[in-house]
């Protein structure tokens, strides 16, 4: 009985350690404001998805978007209101993406969505749906008891048509985003080769 008690105790400690480790690992991959995955996890996961797409000859879409004039929003309503907005945006994103998609906070007011097995048409439809959902959502400012509307600009790129490496795919989606910004914001743009000179 003493030996059994020791073994049970060891099993409980092992289980608690595993649970604790998983909790720490999850925190290291999660953005504390939005509860979305962070850049570290994004790059790791995108690398895995590109490898999988390459291996099974499948398509993969990457969307990068950011909040239009977020600095103005922070300067007008305060950084606490900005954090509240980011938190609510994170919740909205989780409700908008498919279960197989991976949504991450890229940094600041920039976000990414990894979309396995998605082509250009599907990617553009998703970007437009997301853009409209965000534009029509009333973000609540609890401190000022107000509601605010924002817009986002989005860029998309497709593996393997636009890029065949992780860094190139990020670059292409980012070029689409820059084109959306330079074209007036609050729009979705898929990457095309001719975008490069415009962005530069």
HELIX and SHEET records of a PDB file:
HELIX    1   1 UNK A    2  UNK A   28  1                                  27    
HELIX    2   2 UNK A   39  UNK A   55  1                                  17    
HELIX    3   3 UNK A   70  UNK A   77  1                                   8    
HELIX    4   4 UNK A   79  UNK A   96  1                                  18    
HELIX    5   5 UNK A  120  UNK A  135  1                                  16    
HELIX    6   6 UNK A  166  UNK A  182  1                                  17    
HELIX    7   7 UNK A  195  UNK A  199  1                                   5    
SHEET    1   A 5 UNK A 102  UNK A 107  0                                        
SHEET    2   A 5 UNK A 110  UNK A 116 -1                                        
SHEET    3   A 5 UNK A  60  UNK A  67 -1                                        
SHEET    4   A 5 UNK A 152  UNK A 159 -1                                        
SHEET    5   A 5 UNK A 188  UNK A 190  1                                        
SHEET    1   B 2 UNK A 139  UNK A 141  0                                        
SHEET    2   B 2 UNK A 146  UNK A 148 -1                                        
END                                                                             
